[in-house]
Amino acid sequence: MDLKLRGKRAIVTGGSRGIGRSCALALAREGARVCVTARSRDLLDEVVREINAAGGEGHAAAADLVSPDECRRVVQGTADAFGGIDILVNCAGAARGGDILELPAEQIDEGMALKAHGYLRMSQLVIPYMKENRWGRIVHIAGSAGTSPNRGNIPLSLANIAVLNCTRALSDAVSGDGILVNAICPGMTNTQRARDLQQAEADRQGRDVEELLREAGEKLPGGRIAEPEEIAAVAAFLASEPCSYVFGTAVYMDGGERRGTP
Ligand SMILES: NC(=O)c1ccc[n+]([C@@H]2O[C@H](COP(=O)([O-])OP(=O)(O)OC[C@H]3O[C@@H](n4cnc5c(N)ncnc54)[C@H](OP(=O)(O)O)[C@@H]3O)[C@@H](O)[C@H]2O)c1
């Protein structure tokens, strides 16, 4: 299928590694022009080289997306470099786990500041550019923890459910302008972040983190955890022209873990 992404102008937040990097490369392989943004300039430069090699056109904007001013700078800089913005993939996330009885409440604020507030802020900033062309796609990488709270994942869970509610509300606000807003809820996905989140448990049990990830995957109907490229393939579709009648929903990519609704 031709996703008709050639020449489309995209921003991918959290594009320096993990799922965001894979999303940036998936869009680039379809010929999109992609600005990747995160804090680490070195990693971003590496991804820009990969984007260019994959047939896209890369641009890097180092920024801490907790800061509203930095978000504005990224969006303005991308619009100046590319002459507009058609696609936003929001993927920057860094919420930590921890038992709710011991968790410093600040960890909840951190998760909300980057992911819930950051995703919404970036969406609000790109929408005027999309409205100019009466075409746009916004893809939020949320997470299945949003609908599966447990005592160890509340900062992630709260940020993700906030993102899902914003996805629905934003979609209602802009669907009449040709802008589609949707989310993906990955389950555990093979990135450094998944390793970092599992490390405390691995240390507690005196076990290897890779073993824990493998075991977590084996418990799923899918038999394994996801690879970031699998999440990126669905993100590229949700960002594409042929995706023309999907509004304000979430695609669960959790290895079949989720039961029923929500
Ligand atoms: N991996 C999983 O199992 C999983 C499951 C469900 C949902 N998700 C979600 O998927 C998204 C990506 O996760 P991932 O596993 O790919 O994580 P990752 O490999 O740790 O990547 C996170 C990205 O966010 C960037 N980032 C972190 N803090 C930032 C800040 N303050 N400002 C700007 N960028 C920032 C990071 O770059 P810098 O550190 O250089 O800034 C990096 O590019 C997250 O929203 C996560 O919640 C992941």
PDBQT file of the ligand as one rigid body, heavy atoms in Angstrom, charges set to zero:
ROOT
HETATM    1  N1  LIG A 301       8.755   0.611  25.945  1.00  0.00    +0.000 N 
HETATM    2  C1  LIG A 301       7.588   0.240  26.465  1.00  0.00    +0.000 C 
HETATM    3  O1  LIG A 301       7.449  -0.870  27.011  1.00  0.00    +0.000 OA
HETATM    4  C2  LIG A 301       6.390   1.158  26.363  1.00  0.00    +0.000 A 
HETATM    5  C3  LIG A 301       5.119   0.619  26.632  1.00  0.00    +0.000 A 
HETATM    6  C4  LIG A 301       4.010   1.441  26.557  1.00  0.00    +0.000 A 
HETATM    7  C5  LIG A 301       4.154   2.776  26.229  1.00  0.00    +0.000 A 
HETATM    8  N2  LIG A 301       5.401   3.276  25.970  1.00  0.00    +0.000 N 
HETATM    9  C6  LIG A 301       5.497   4.712  25.665  1.00  0.00    +0.000 C 
HETATM   10  O2  LIG A 301       6.164   4.919  24.437  1.00  0.00    +0.000 OA
HETATM   11  C7  LIG A 301       6.886   6.148  24.505  1.00  0.00    +0.000 C 
HETATM   12  C8  LIG A 301       8.332   5.880  24.118  1.00  0.00    +0.000 C 
HETATM   13  O3  LIG A 301       8.858   4.908  25.004  1.00  0.00    +0.000 OA
HETATM   14  P1  LIG A 301      10.243   4.172  24.677  1.00  0.00    +0.000 P 
HETATM   15  O4  LIG A 301      10.184   2.858  25.355  1.00  0.00    +0.000 OA
HETATM   16  O5  LIG A 301      10.588   4.268  23.263  1.00  0.00    +0.000 OA
HETATM   17  O6  LIG A 301      11.207   5.112  25.573  1.00  0.00    +0.000 OA
HETATM   18  P2  LIG A 301      12.744   5.536  25.390  1.00  0.00    +0.000 P 
HETATM   19  O7  LIG A 301      13.485   4.570  24.562  1.00  0.00    +0.000 OA
HETATM   20  O8  LIG A 301      13.227   5.835  26.776  1.00  0.00    +0.000 OA
HETATM   21  O9  LIG A 301      12.594   6.905  24.595  1.00  0.00    +0.000 OA
HETATM   22  C9  LIG A 301      12.020   8.018  25.220  1.00  0.00    +0.000 C 
HETATM   23  C10 LIG A 301      12.249   9.201  24.324  1.00  0.00    +0.000 C 
HETATM   24  O10 LIG A 301      11.718  10.373  24.973  1.00  0.00    +0.000 OA
HETATM   25  C11 LIG A 301      12.753  11.366  25.062  1.00  0.00    +0.000 C 
HETATM   26  N3  LIG A 301      12.563  12.192  26.228  1.00  0.00    +0.000 N 
HETATM   27  C12 LIG A 301      12.580  11.821  27.538  1.00  0.00    +0.000 A 
HETATM   28  N4  LIG A 301      12.419  12.885  28.336  1.00  0.00    +0.000 NA
HETATM   29  C13 LIG A 301      12.298  13.964  27.508  1.00  0.00    +0.000 A 
HETATM   30  C14 LIG A 301      12.127  15.360  27.737  1.00  0.00    +0.000 A 
HETATM   31  N5  LIG A 301      12.029  15.876  28.964  1.00  0.00    +0.000 N 
HETATM   32  N6  LIG A 301      12.048  16.180  26.653  1.00  0.00    +0.000 NA
HETATM   33  C15 LIG A 301      12.143  15.677  25.399  1.00  0.00    +0.000 A 
HETATM   34  N7  LIG A 301      12.292  14.368  25.121  1.00  0.00    +0.000 NA
HETATM   35  C16 LIG A 301      12.379  13.527  26.178  1.00  0.00    +0.000 A 
HETATM   36  C17 LIG A 301      14.037  10.549  25.107  1.00  0.00    +0.000 C 
HETATM   37  O11 LIG A 301      15.191  11.283  24.727  1.00  0.00    +0.000 OA
HETATM   38  P3  LIG A 301      16.104  12.127  25.760  1.00  0.00    +0.000 P 
HETATM   39  O12 LIG A 301      16.225  11.314  27.008  1.00  0.00    +0.000 OA
HETATM   40  O13 LIG A 301      17.387  12.358  25.028  1.00  0.00    +0.000 OA
HETATM   41  O14 LIG A 301      15.369  13.411  25.997  1.00  0.00    +0.000 OA
HETATM   42  C18 LIG A 301      13.729   9.469  24.080  1.00  0.00    +0.000 C 
HETATM   43  O15 LIG A 301      13.901   9.969  22.779  1.00  0.00    +0.000 OA
HETATM   44  C19 LIG A 301       6.718   6.688  25.913  1.00  0.00    +0.000 C 
HETATM   45  O16 LIG A 301       5.710   7.655  25.921  1.00  0.00    +0.000 OA
HETATM   46  C20 LIG A 301       6.301   5.466  26.702  1.00  0.00    +0.000 C 
HETATM   47  O17 LIG A 301       5.517   5.782  27.825  1.00  0.00    +0.000 OA
HETATM   48  C21 LIG A 301       6.517   2.507  26.023  1.00  0.00    +0.000 A 
ENDROOT
TORSDOF 0
